[in-house]
Amino acid sequence: MKDTRGLKYLEHTWGIREKGLLEEFCVGYVNGTLLEVLPSEGDVIEVLKRMGVLTSRGQETLYHCVTIPLRDLSNAIVGLYGKKIEPKEGASEELFLPSPPRGILNWQAAKRSQSLLLTPTILEGLRLYQEGFRNTMPCYGKKGPIQDHFDLFTRFSVKETYCVHTPNDAGKGWAREVETALTGKGLRVYPVELPEKDVVVYFKRHTPEEFEELLKAANPKSLERSDLISKREEALYEESPVGFRVAYGGRLYEVKGIQRQGTQLKATIKASKHPPSATSPFELSTIDLYSHRSREGFARLLSGLFTEKVELLQEDLQRLLLRVEGFSPVRSSGHAIEPTGEERDEALRFLKSPSLLTEVLQDLETLGYTGEQTNKTVGFLAAVSRKLEEPLSLVIQSRSAAGKSALQEALLSLLPPEDYVKYTRLTDQALFYKEEDSLVHKILALEEARGMGGASYSIRAIQSSGQILVASTAKDSLTGKMKTYEYRVKGPAGVWMTTAQTELDQEMLSRCLTLSIDESQPMTERILKKQREEETLEGLLKKVTREKLLRKHQAAQRLLKPLRVVNPYASHLLFPSESLRARRDQKKYFALIKAVALLHQHQREIKTVAHQGEEISYIEVTLEDIETATRLARPVLERTAEELSPPSRTLLSIIRDKVTKECAHKKIEPREYPFTRRMVREWAGWSDWQVREHLKELVNLEFLRSRQGSWGREYLYELSGEEGPQHGLQLPDIEALRERVRIISSQPQARAPHASSHPLARAPAGRRVTL
């Protein structure tokens, strides 16, 4: 067992307790057991006697002393200091080896700085060092600085010293002698008198910050700082919509994923050195900041990363705890980042433009996405609809390489980064434990529908109910009993995804608008031409304007408020009711109308109405909004109601054309003409995977019949009958709609009190506009 008498003496008498300091300066204790480990034969004992470590009688010179080795500039031990822990009356408490003192404690301080703090004794110097003043260099009591000190000051060009002394006569006398000696060597000397009887008492009653003030009182230009202060100082604090970054000294903490759950406060913390670099090592962990065990374990983990004491890192985590408790995430209101004055002016000009949607299409063309006018317009309005109470969701479906992801990326690039979240894949319960407001009025985008996995249920829930509410059980950290906790994730949120699959979750599809990419050869030629243009000087110049366009659109989106939209014509717009799916499709149609109106909110009067003591603000839909939405809704809703996916419909048309021509030539019925997958690949120019995928859908929906051929694994296909209806929904011509509105508005009718001034609101009950 180690002898702890030396440790207890240092802690109780001098307040020196840091293990790292004792190890750094190789502090030891002589308890009289040296002779037990020395060899009985040889010259070792005689050598130690000549050095003075042993007396002439073979006893330990520094017996019952706390000892500290003294080193020269090569770091070799050249002297030994001892401090009696129980000195005899009248005997010296401080001992050195019999030879003249040599060596310096903490000589590296002169190498680091041209300013040093001098103390009369070594243990006073260690106490000052423990308080964070690393430029401390002790002298040897009455001996003052020895020749080794002067040589060191000259070698490293030390300019100034602070003589820290006690207020008694001995302390003042030592300071005068040191000042005389150092001034004669050309150094500036600043006496620093402590207001207490010694260093130990001073630091029991005063902080390192107060000692810094003492140094400044002696020299107003003093730059001496305690490492304990600088290591604790907050060097950085930055907030983001999902967390914050904070640095204490050279330690950087990035905090995200804050979750408050009953008696738990969980956060994901990434710790690295500050300032960070690309190659900086880091530690990443999710901890419960309310748990002492969790904080302590993480602090020990960080101790190796930062090479700092665990106590300092525990203090960091306590400060992080207070920061996390006071942190409020940025709400998804679209105003997380305020546009600059110039950006605001440009955004308002855009939002007030009479040809707003035309400008959107032009900008997307400049950004590099050509064609697809309807898809781009509907997609842009779906993005705007995220600010409605029931946003539109999108599925972009087409064959691989058609440009699904490019369309989604182009549309998302127009939104502020805080207004959408994009994932490659979602695990089954990923959405259940997000922050409560993290999806409010946002777009949840998936790169591929396959990445939805088991999360499809939670996605459908937030689309239909506007929230996800989960109840789960966990152990209460205070009582140890199982307890039910509720997790709520609020909407509304729009969901976007792309897919090349033909078989999709119909529950999901019925909640979305389906967009299909133009896969025709003329469109391919336009895209290839656009790609070639991007390689030219004109293409380069367009890329330069990209950032400006994106800033304009993102600023405009931030200026759009999530207002309520009232459609005074809604009761007069009948919707085909043959299909059960119309119950959802009509809501999509109305949402598209409201998105058009919401986009034009800066061109409309914002009205208010008092209801049950609350003032409600809203804007009204115009006939122009209905016209725009109807023109866009026709192809999209027809495609959404289509039984076949668009690529499968295209493939069926190709097959039917080829088979019809061959049958006319051979004078046979189309049903009598079998064909193989290889023949279909040659006719369509599609890949084998695409042909297999879409033939499967055509067979499942009985547009084709398949049978096994004579070669075993070969399959033959034949047309099963008529092509069937291509669209499950028909909307009237826009001009017919305008004519009906004109007829209705021209009919005189007495107005009821407080009746709306819109012409359709005055229409007779039997004269409604049917879409």
HELIX and SHEET records of a PDB file:
HELIX    1   1 ARG A    5  TYR A    9  1                                   5    
HELIX    2   2 LEU A   10  TRP A   14  3                                   5    
HELIX    3   3 LYS A   19  GLU A   24  1                                   6    
HELIX    4   4 LEU A   34  VAL A   37  1                                   4    
HELIX    5   5 VAL A   44  MET A   51  1                                   8    
HELIX    6   6 GLN A  108  ARG A  112  1                                   5    
HELIX    7   7 ILE A  122  GLN A  130  1                                   9    
HELIX    8   8 GLY A  141  LYS A  143  5                                   3    
HELIX    9   9 GLN A  147  ARG A  155  1                                   9    
HELIX   10  10 ASP A  169  THR A  183  1                                  15    
HELIX   11  11 VAL A  199  ARG A  205  1                                   7    
HELIX   12  12 PRO A  208  ALA A  218  1                                  11    
HELIX   13  13 ASP A  227  SER A  230  1                                   4    
HELIX   14  14 HIS A  292  PHE A  306  1                                  15    
HELIX   15  15 VAL A  310  GLY A  326  1                                  17    
HELIX   16  16 GLY A  341  LEU A  351  1                                  11    
HELIX   17  17 LEU A  356  THR A  366  1                                  11    
HELIX   18  18 GLN A  373  VAL A  384  1                                  12    
HELIX   19  19 SER A  385  LYS A  387  5                                   3    
HELIX   20  20 LYS A  404  LEU A  412  1                                   9    
HELIX   21  21 PRO A  417  ASP A  419  5                                   3    
HELIX   22  22 ALA A  449  ALA A  455  5                                   7    
HELIX   23  23 SER A  456  SER A  464  1                                   9    
HELIX   24  24 GLN A  506  LEU A  509  1                                   4    
HELIX   25  25 GLN A  521  GLU A  534  1                                  14    
HELIX   26  26 LEU A  537  LEU A  559  1                                  23    
HELIX   27  27 ALA A  570  HIS A  572  5                                   3    
HELIX   28  28 ALA A  582  LEU A  599  1                                  18    
HELIX   29  29 GLN A  601  GLN A  603  5                                   3    
HELIX   30  30 LEU A  623  ALA A  641  1                                  19    
HELIX   31  31 PRO A  646  LYS A  666  1                                  21    
HELIX   32  32 PRO A  670  GLU A  672  5                                   3    
HELIX   33  33 ARG A  677  ALA A  684  1                                   8    
HELIX   34  34 ASP A  688  ASN A  700  1                                  13    
HELIX   35  35 ILE A  734  SER A  746  1                                  13    
HELIX   36  36 PRO A  759  ARG A  762  5                                   4    
SHEET    1   A 4 GLY A  28  TYR A  29  0                                        
SHEET    2   A 4 CYS A  65  ARG A  71 -1                                        
SHEET    3   A 4 ILE A  77  LYS A  84 -1                                        
SHEET    4   A 4 GLU A  94  PHE A  96 -1                                        
SHEET    1   B 4 THR A 136  PRO A 138  0                                        
SHEET    2   B 4 SER A 115  THR A 119  1                                        
SHEET    3   B 4 GLU A 160  HIS A 165  1                                        
SHEET    4   B 4 ARG A 188  GLU A 193  1                                        
SHEET    1   C 5 GLU A 234  SER A 240  0                                        
SHEET    2   C 5 GLY A 243  TYR A 248 -1                                        
SHEET    3   C 5 ARG A 251  GLN A 261 -1                                        
SHEET    4   C 5 GLN A 264  LYS A 273 -1                                        
SHEET    5   C 5 PHE A 282  ASP A 288 -1                                        
SHEET    1   D 5 TYR A 420  TYR A 423  0                                        
SHEET    2   D 5 LYS A 442  LEU A 446  1                                        
SHEET    3   D 5 ALA A 493  THR A 499  1                                        
SHEET    4   D 5 LEU A 394  GLN A 397  1                                        
SHEET    5   D 5 LEU A 513  SER A 516  1                                        
SHEET    1   E 2 GLN A 467  LYS A 475  0                                        
SHEET    2   E 2 MET A 482  LYS A 490 -1                                        
SHEET    1   F 3 ARG A 564  VAL A 566  0                                        
SHEET    2   F 3 GLU A 614  GLU A 620  1                                        
SHEET    3   F 3 LYS A 607  HIS A 611 -1                                        
SHEET    1   G 2 LEU A 573  LEU A 574  0                                        
SHEET    2   G 2 VAL A 769  THR A 770  1                                        
SHEET    1   H 2 LEU A 704  GLN A 708  0                                        
SHEET    2   H 2 TYR A 715  LEU A 719 -1                                        
END                                                                             
